[in-house]
Amino acid sequence: MFNLFSFEALPVFIFVIGSFIGTYCILALYAKCAKKIQQKTGKLTKDINLILSFITGIVAVFTFLKIVFFNN
């Protein structure tokens, strides 16, 4: 309607790569700091890490399937 978005291959690819790099950097920073946090909070942090891992994995699989099978 307003031509605000471009769904051509190159802009989408650049967005996906940027999202991947940003997510990787944030998760790497979290992993680096997680040891210090884990020592202070104990078992609760380990359980939260597992839950976050599953949620992230589910979102990644869902997004991948959506891109592969429902891309018009």
Residue frames relative to the residue before (quaternion, step in Angstrom):
aa qw qx qy qz dx dy dz
M 1.0000 0.0000 0.0000 0.0000 0.00 0.00 0.00
F 0.8103 0.1791 -0.0874 0.5510 3.61 0.78 -0.98
N 0.3703 -0.7557 0.4584 0.2857 3.58 1.34 -0.01
L 0.2815 0.7812 -0.5065 0.2324 3.58 0.93 0.89
F 0.7652 0.3134 -0.1665 0.5371 3.58 1.12 -0.58
S 0.1832 -0.7491 0.6261 0.1153 3.52 -1.17 0.66
F 0.1288 -0.8167 0.5614 0.0358 3.56 -0.60 1.14
E 0.2977 0.7330 -0.5454 0.2770 3.55 1.01 0.78
A 0.7011 -0.5169 0.2977 0.3907 3.55 -1.22 0.48
L 0.6934 0.5039 -0.3032 0.4163 3.62 0.75 -0.96
P 0.6889 0.4519 -0.3190 0.4684 3.68 0.75 -0.82
V 0.6343 0.5155 -0.3347 0.4689 3.60 1.02 -0.71
F 0.6436 0.5210 -0.3157 0.4633 3.58 0.97 -0.85
I 0.6557 0.5012 -0.3093 0.4724 3.59 0.94 -0.87
F 0.6386 0.5204 -0.3238 0.4655 3.60 0.99 -0.79
V 0.6616 0.5057 -0.3055 0.4617 3.59 0.91 -0.91
I 0.6564 0.4986 -0.3121 0.4724 3.59 0.92 -0.87
G 0.6519 0.5117 -0.3098 0.4661 3.60 0.97 -0.84
S 0.6468 0.5096 -0.3129 0.4734 3.57 1.00 -0.81
F 0.6398 0.5282 -0.3160 0.4603 3.56 1.01 -0.84
I 0.6809 0.4836 -0.2952 0.4641 3.59 0.83 -0.97
G 0.6574 0.5121 -0.3100 0.4577 3.60 0.94 -0.85
T 0.6629 0.4971 -0.2996 0.4730 3.56 0.93 -0.89
Y 0.6419 0.5260 -0.3236 0.4545 3.58 0.95 -0.86
C 0.6646 0.5090 -0.3096 0.4510 3.59 0.90 -0.90
I 0.6703 0.4899 -0.3018 0.4686 3.59 0.89 -0.90
L 0.6834 0.4743 -0.2977 0.4685 3.60 0.89 -0.87
A 0.6219 0.5241 -0.3450 0.4685 3.60 1.06 -0.66
L 0.6413 0.5082 -0.3164 0.4799 3.57 1.01 -0.80
Y 0.6416 0.5161 -0.3163 0.4711 3.57 1.00 -0.83
A 0.6575 0.5088 -0.3139 0.4585 3.59 0.93 -0.88
K 0.6383 0.5286 -0.3253 0.4553 3.56 1.04 -0.75
C 0.7335 0.4070 -0.2250 0.4956 3.58 0.99 -0.84
A 0.5203 0.6851 -0.4022 0.3132 3.59 1.20 -0.44
K 0.6060 0.5706 -0.3643 0.4178 3.62 0.99 -0.71
K 0.6703 0.4912 -0.2972 0.4702 3.57 0.92 -0.90
I 0.6586 0.4993 -0.3036 0.4741 3.55 0.96 -0.88
Q 0.6540 0.5402 -0.3096 0.4296 3.56 0.96 -0.91
Q 0.6360 0.5301 -0.3331 0.4510 3.58 0.98 -0.74
K 0.6964 0.4787 -0.2741 0.4590 3.57 1.05 -0.71
T 0.7909 0.3328 -0.1661 0.4860 3.60 0.98 -0.77
G 0.4165 -0.7600 0.4305 0.2522 3.61 1.21 -0.27
K 0.8692 -0.1262 0.0938 0.4688 3.53 -1.12 -0.81
L 0.5775 0.6073 -0.3822 0.3894 3.60 1.04 -0.67
T 0.6597 0.5127 -0.3069 0.4559 3.56 0.95 -0.85
K 0.6263 0.5301 -0.3429 0.4572 3.59 0.99 -0.76
D 0.6618 0.5003 -0.3037 0.4686 3.59 0.97 -0.85
I 0.6478 0.5056 -0.3206 0.4711 3.59 0.99 -0.80
N 0.6237 0.5358 -0.3415 0.4554 3.60 0.99 -0.75
L 0.6525 0.5066 -0.3132 0.4686 3.58 0.95 -0.81
I 0.6545 0.5079 -0.3090 0.4671 3.58 0.91 -0.88
L 0.6665 0.4946 -0.3007 0.4698 3.60 0.91 -0.90
S 0.6214 0.5420 -0.3381 0.4537 3.58 1.05 -0.72
F 0.6701 0.4879 -0.2993 0.4726 3.58 0.90 -0.88
I 0.6519 0.5100 -0.3220 0.4596 3.60 0.89 -0.86
T 0.6608 0.5020 -0.3051 0.4672 3.58 0.91 -0.90
G 0.6550 0.5142 -0.3077 0.4604 3.58 0.97 -0.84
I 0.6514 0.5106 -0.3127 0.4660 3.58 0.96 -0.85
V 0.6564 0.5002 -0.3111 0.4713 3.58 0.93 -0.87
A 0.6517 0.5174 -0.3186 0.4540 3.60 0.96 -0.84
V 0.6658 0.4885 -0.3047 0.4747 3.61 0.90 -0.88
F 0.6501 0.5177 -0.3154 0.4581 3.59 0.92 -0.89
T 0.6658 0.4997 -0.2971 0.4677 3.58 0.93 -0.89
F 0.6409 0.5208 -0.3203 0.4642 3.57 0.96 -0.84
L 0.6773 0.4836 -0.2965 0.4685 3.59 0.86 -0.93
K 0.6331 0.5308 -0.3277 0.4583 3.57 1.01 -0.77
I 0.6687 0.4902 -0.3039 0.4692 3.59 0.95 -0.85
V 0.7087 0.4782 -0.2709 0.4423 3.58 0.86 -0.96
F 0.8147 0.3233 -0.1444 0.4592 3.58 0.73 -1.04
F 0.7811 0.3222 -0.1801 0.5036 3.61 1.06 -0.54
N 0.3991 0.7045 -0.4882 0.3256 3.57 1.18 0.49
N 0.2682 -0.7845 0.5374 0.1543 3.57 -0.56 1.12
